[in-house]
Amino acid sequence: MSQQLMGVVEKATMKSEVPHFEIGDTVDVHTRILEGDKERTQIFTGTVIARSGSGSREMFTVRRIVAGEGVERKFPLHSPRIAQIEVKRSSVVRRAKLYFLRDRVGKAVRLKERRRY
């Protein structure tokens, strides 16, 4: 009974259309930011290094390099604060989590691009 109730509550909070992206993809995450009474959209571009959770609790981690320093952000996939997720490029990866990229610097961070036909 409680599982069915949780399912109904989760369905109400989930987005209907979520873009398909995988680990290793380079994405643009458009985030709505409130500043006072104004709202603007900020774009965070980076590589998806992890996905975790399921249902309405699903999260994904995006990593990028800013001024020589690695920056990671975790986003809830079904958050109303996320306006849009654009996939810029896909990469060939053989792992579910790309935490090894944290130790790499420079060209070693690059991933091989996946070709789409």
DRENPA-3360 file (N, C-alpha, C; in nm, 2 decimals, always signed):
BEGIN
1 = MSQQLMGV = +0.08/-0.12/+0.00/+0.00/+0.00/+0.00/+0.09/+0.13/+0.00 ~ +0.19/+0.13/+0.09/+0.27/+0.25/+0.10/+0.35/+0.27/-0.03 ~ +0.40/+0.16/-0.09/+0.47/+0.17/-0.22/+0.39/+0.23/-0.33 ~ +0.26/+0.19/-0.33/+0.17/+0.25/-0.44/+0.15/+0.40/-0.41 ~ +0.13/+0.43/-0.29/+0.11/+0.57/-0.25/+0.24/+0.65/-0.29 ~ +0.36/+0.60/-0.26/+0.48/+0.67/-0.29/+0.49/+0.68/-0.44 ~ +0.45/+0.58/-0.52/+0.45/+0.59/-0.67/+0.37/+0.70/-0.72 ~ +0.25/+0.72/-0.66/+0.16/+0.82/-0.71/+0.21/+0.96/-0.68;
9 = VEKATMKS = +0.27/+0.98/-0.56/+0.33/+1.11/-0.52/+0.45/+1.14/-0.61 ~ +0.53/+1.04/-0.64/+0.65/+1.06/-0.72/+0.61/+1.10/-0.86 ~ +0.51/+1.03/-0.92/+0.47/+1.06/-1.06/+0.42/+1.21/-1.07 ~ +0.36/+1.26/-0.97/+0.32/+1.40/-0.97/+0.43/+1.50/-0.98 ~ +0.55/+1.47/-0.92/+0.66/+1.56/-0.91/+0.76/+1.54/-1.03 ~ +0.75/+1.43/-1.11/+0.84/+1.40/-1.21/+0.81/+1.48/-1.34 ~ +0.91/+1.52/-1.41/+0.89/+1.59/-1.54/+0.84/+1.49/-1.65 ~ +0.76/+1.53/-1.74/+0.71/+1.44/-1.84/+0.81/+1.41/-1.95;
17 = EVPHFEIG = +0.89/+1.51/-1.99/+0.99/+1.49/-2.09/+1.13/+1.52/-2.04 ~ +1.21/+1.42/-2.03/+1.35/+1.43/-1.98/+1.44/+1.39/-2.10 ~ +1.53/+1.47/-2.14/+1.62/+1.43/-2.25/+1.71/+1.31/-2.22 ~ +1.74/+1.24/-2.32/+1.82/+1.12/-2.30/+1.97/+1.16/-2.30 ~ +2.04/+1.14/-2.19/+2.18/+1.16/-2.19/+2.25/+1.06/-2.10 ~ +2.37/+1.03/-2.13/+2.44/+0.92/-2.06/+2.57/+0.97/-1.99 ~ +2.64/+0.89/-1.92/+2.76/+0.92/-1.86/+2.87/+0.95/-1.97 ~ +2.94/+1.05/-1.95/+3.04/+1.09/-2.05/+2.99/+1.19/-2.15;
25 = DTVDVHTR = +2.87/+1.22/-2.16/+2.81/+1.32/-2.25/+2.85/+1.46/-2.20 ~ +2.87/+1.55/-2.29/+2.89/+1.69/-2.25/+2.76/+1.76/-2.27 ~ +2.71/+1.82/-2.16/+2.58/+1.88/-2.16/+2.58/+2.03/-2.12 ~ +2.48/+2.10/-2.16/+2.45/+2.23/-2.11/+2.33/+2.22/-2.02 ~ +2.34/+2.26/-1.89/+2.23/+2.26/-1.80/+2.18/+2.40/-1.78 ~ +2.06/+2.43/-1.82/+2.01/+2.56/-1.81/+1.93/+2.57/-1.67 ~ +1.98/+2.65/-1.58/+1.93/+2.65/-1.44/+1.86/+2.79/-1.42 ~ +1.74/+2.79/-1.37/+1.67/+2.91/-1.33/+1.72/+2.96/-1.20;
33 = ILEGDKER = +1.76/+3.09/-1.19/+1.82/+3.15/-1.07/+1.73/+3.27/-1.04 ~ +1.69/+3.28/-0.91/+1.62/+3.39/-0.86/+1.71/+3.49/-0.80 ~ +1.71/+3.62/-0.84/+1.78/+3.73/-0.78/+1.69/+3.84/-0.75 ~ +1.65/+3.84/-0.62/+1.55/+3.93/-0.58/+1.41/+3.89/-0.63 ~ +1.35/+3.98/-0.71/+1.22/+3.94/-0.78/+1.24/+3.91/-0.92 ~ +1.37/+3.91/-0.97/+1.39/+3.87/-1.11/+1.44/+3.73/-1.12 ~ +1.41/+3.67/-1.24/+1.46/+3.54/-1.27/+1.54/+3.54/-1.39 ~ +1.65/+3.47/-1.39/+1.74/+3.46/-1.51/+1.78/+3.31/-1.52;
41 = TQIFTGTV = +1.83/+3.28/-1.64/+1.88/+3.14/-1.67/+2.03/+3.14/-1.68 ~ +2.09/+3.05/-1.60/+2.24/+3.04/-1.60/+2.27/+2.90/-1.66 ~ +2.37/+2.90/-1.75/+2.41/+2.77/-1.82/+2.54/+2.72/-1.76 ~ +2.53/+2.59/-1.72/+2.65/+2.52/-1.67/+2.68/+2.41/-1.77 ~ +2.80/+2.43/-1.83/+2.84/+2.33/-1.93/+2.95/+2.24/-1.88 ~ +2.94/+2.11/-1.90/+3.04/+2.02/-1.85/+3.01/+1.88/-1.89 ~ +3.09/+1.78/-1.84/+3.08/+1.64/-1.86/+3.00/+1.57/-1.75 ~ +2.91/+1.49/-1.79/+2.83/+1.41/-1.69/+2.93/+1.30/-1.64;
49 = IARSGSGS = +2.96/+1.30/-1.51/+3.05/+1.20/-1.46/+2.98/+1.10/-1.37 ~ +2.85/+1.12/-1.33/+2.78/+1.03/-1.25/+2.63/+1.05/-1.26 ~ +2.55/+0.94/-1.24/+2.41/+0.95/-1.23/+2.37/+0.86/-1.11 ~ +2.28/+0.90/-1.03/+2.25/+0.82/-0.91/+2.10/+0.84/-0.88 ~ +2.04/+0.74/-0.80/+1.91/+0.75/-0.76/+1.81/+0.70/-0.87 ~ +1.68/+0.71/-0.84/+1.58/+0.67/-0.93/+1.45/+0.74/-0.91 ~ +1.37/+0.75/-1.00/+1.24/+0.82/-0.99/+1.26/+0.96/-0.97 ~ +1.19/+1.02/-0.88/+1.19/+1.17/-0.86/+1.32/+1.21/-0.79;
57 = REMFTVRR = +1.39/+1.11/-0.73/+1.52/+1.14/-0.65/+1.64/+1.13/-0.74 ~ +1.63/+1.11/-0.87/+1.74/+1.09/-0.96/+1.83/+1.22/-0.97 ~ +1.96/+1.20/-0.95/+2.05/+1.31/-0.96/+2.16/+1.28/-1.06 ~ +2.22/+1.39/-1.11/+2.34/+1.37/-1.20/+2.44/+1.47/-1.17 ~ +2.57/+1.44/-1.18/+2.68/+1.52/-1.15/+2.75/+1.57/-1.28 ~ +2.78/+1.70/-1.29/+2.84/+1.76/-1.41/+2.97/+1.82/-1.36 ~ +3.08/+1.79/-1.43/+3.21/+1.85/-1.40/+3.27/+1.93/-1.51 ~ +3.33/+2.04/-1.48/+3.40/+2.12/-1.58/+3.52/+2.19/-1.51;
65 = IVAGEGVE = +3.61/+2.24/-1.60/+3.73/+2.30/-1.55/+3.71/+2.46/-1.56 ~ +3.72/+2.53/-1.45/+3.71/+2.68/-1.46/+3.84/+2.73/-1.40 ~ +3.91/+2.81/-1.48/+4.04/+2.87/-1.44/+4.14/+2.77/-1.38 ~ +4.15/+2.66/-1.44/+4.24/+2.56/-1.40/+4.20/+2.48/-1.28 ~ +4.08/+2.50/-1.23/+4.02/+2.43/-1.11/+3.90/+2.35/-1.15 ~ +3.89/+2.23/-1.10/+3.77/+2.15/-1.13/+3.65/+2.19/-1.05 ~ +3.54/+2.20/-1.11/+3.41/+2.24/-1.05/+3.31/+2.14/-1.08 ~ +3.24/+2.08/-0.98/+3.14/+1.98/-0.99/+3.01/+2.04/-0.93;
73 = RKFPLHSP = +2.90/+2.01/-1.00/+2.77/+2.04/-0.95/+2.68/+1.92/-0.96 ~ +2.60/+1.90/-0.86/+2.50/+1.79/-0.86/+2.36/+1.85/-0.89 ~ +2.29/+1.80/-0.98/+2.16/+1.85/-1.02/+2.05/+1.74/-1.00 ~ +1.94/+1.78/-0.94/+1.82/+1.69/-0.94/+1.76/+1.69/-1.08 ~ +1.74/+1.57/-1.14/+1.70/+1.56/-1.28/+1.56/+1.62/-1.29 ~ +1.47/+1.60/-1.20/+1.33/+1.64/-1.21/+1.30/+1.77/-1.14 ~ +1.40/+1.85/-1.11/+1.38/+1.98/-1.04/+1.31/+2.08/-1.13 ~ +1.22/+2.16/-1.08/+1.16/+2.27/-1.15/+1.26/+2.38/-1.18;
81 = RIAQIEVK = +1.37/+2.39/-1.11/+1.47/+2.49/-1.13/+1.55/+2.46/-1.26 ~ +1.55/+2.34/-1.31/+1.63/+2.31/-1.43/+1.53/+2.33/-1.55 ~ +1.56/+2.43/-1.63/+1.48/+2.47/-1.74/+1.50/+2.37/-1.86 ~ +1.63/+2.33/-1.88/+1.66/+2.25/-2.00/+1.79/+2.19/-1.99 ~ +1.80/+2.07/-2.05/+1.93/+2.00/-2.06/+1.96/+1.97/-2.21 ~ +2.07/+2.03/-2.26/+2.11/+2.01/-2.40/+2.23/+1.92/-2.40 ~ +2.22/+1.82/-2.49/+2.34/+1.73/-2.51/+2.42/+1.79/-2.62 ~ +2.55/+1.83/-2.59/+2.63/+1.88/-2.69/+2.71/+1.78/-2.77;
89 = RSSVVRRA = +2.77/+1.68/-2.70/+2.84/+1.57/-2.76/+2.84/+1.45/-2.67 ~ +2.85/+1.34/-2.73/+2.86/+1.21/-2.66/+3.00/+1.15/-2.67 ~ +3.04/+1.08/-2.56/+3.17/+1.02/-2.56/+3.16/+0.87/-2.53 ~ +3.26/+0.80/-2.57/+3.27/+0.66/-2.55/+3.33/+0.64/-2.41 ~ +3.26/+0.57/-2.32/+3.31/+0.55/-2.19/+3.28/+0.40/-2.15 ~ +3.36/+0.34/-2.06/+3.35/+0.21/-2.02/+3.32/+0.19/-1.87 ~ +3.28/+0.30/-1.81/+3.26/+0.30/-1.67/+3.12/+0.37/-1.64 ~ +3.06/+0.33/-1.53/+2.94/+0.39/-1.48/+2.96/+0.53/-1.41;
97 = KLYFLRDR = +3.08/+0.54/-1.35/+3.11/+0.66/-1.28/+3.25/+0.71/-1.33 ~ +3.27/+0.83/-1.37/+3.39/+0.88/-1.42/+3.47/+0.96/-1.32 ~ +3.48/+0.91/-1.20/+3.55/+0.98/-1.09/+3.70/+0.99/-1.12 ~ +3.75/+0.90/-1.20/+3.89/+0.91/-1.23/+3.93/+1.03/-1.30 ~ +3.84/+1.11/-1.36/+3.87/+1.23/-1.43/+3.91/+1.34/-1.33 ~ +3.88/+1.32/-1.20/+3.92/+1.42/-1.10/+4.07/+1.43/-1.09 ~ +4.14/+1.32/-1.11/+4.29/+1.32/-1.10/+4.36/+1.36/-1.22 ~ +4.29/+1.38/-1.33/+4.36/+1.41/-1.46/+4.36/+1.56/-1.48;
105 = VGKAVRLK = +4.46/+1.60/-1.56/+4.49/+1.74/-1.59/+4.51/+1.76/-1.74 ~ +4.46/+1.87/-1.80/+4.50/+1.90/-1.93/+4.43/+1.81/-2.04 ~ +4.51/+1.77/-2.13/+4.45/+1.69/-2.24/+4.41/+1.55/-2.20 ~ +4.46/+1.50/-2.08/+4.42/+1.37/-2.03/+4.27/+1.36/-1.99 ~ +4.21/+1.48/-1.97/+4.07/+1.48/-1.93/+3.98/+1.45/-2.05 ~ +4.03/+1.47/-2.18/+3.94/+1.46/-2.29/+3.90/+1.31/-2.31 ~ +3.77/+1.30/-2.36/+3.72/+1.16/-2.38/+3.70/+1.15/-2.53 ~ +3.70/+1.03/-2.58/+3.69/+1.00/-2.72/+3.54/+1.01/-2.76;
113 = ERRRY = +3.52/+1.09/-2.87/+3.38/+1.12/-2.91/+3.31/+0.99/-2.97 ~ +3.18/+0.98/-2.94/+3.10/+0.87/-3.00/+3.04/+0.92/-3.13 ~ +3.06/+0.84/-3.23/+3.00/+0.89/-3.36/+2.86/+0.84/-3.38 ~ +2.78/+0.92/-3.43/+2.64/+0.89/-3.45/+2.62/+0.88/-3.60 ~ +2.55/+0.78/-3.65/+2.53/+0.77/-3.79/+2.38/+0.78/-3.82;
% end
